[in-house]
Amino acid sequence: MADSRTDLINQLAASMGAGEYAKTRFEESRFDVETGTLYCDGYVISKSVIDEALQHFNLMQHKCDMNDPASRHMALIYKTAIEGIKKLREGDKKNK
């Protein structure tokens, strides 16, 4: 019964414009270069949410006190997220 329910949900999602989303739920994460959407662990992360994340991590990084070791460590974590998003976008531009 679970398989037929899953199939029904996947068919409904596809008919509502989710496209390949249903299949990506159980596959590796992927980035759709046409829409700027990231499909990850069953989530659909839109371009606007990715933009918001980049703004948030930039803001948080700039708030860090680089003289404090713990704060500097957090700045590096934010910088890692920022660079990851930038690489994602670079891949978007290369594939267009």
FENZI-V174614 format. One record per helix or strand. SS is the DSSP state (helix for helix, strand for strand). FROM is the first residue (numbers start at 1). LEN is the number of residues. If there is no record, write none. Layout:
# FENZI-V174614
SS;FROM;LEN
SS;FROM;LEN
This chain:
# FENZI-V174614
helix;2;17
helix;21;4
strand;30;3
strand;37;4
strand;43;3
helix;47;17
helix;69;26
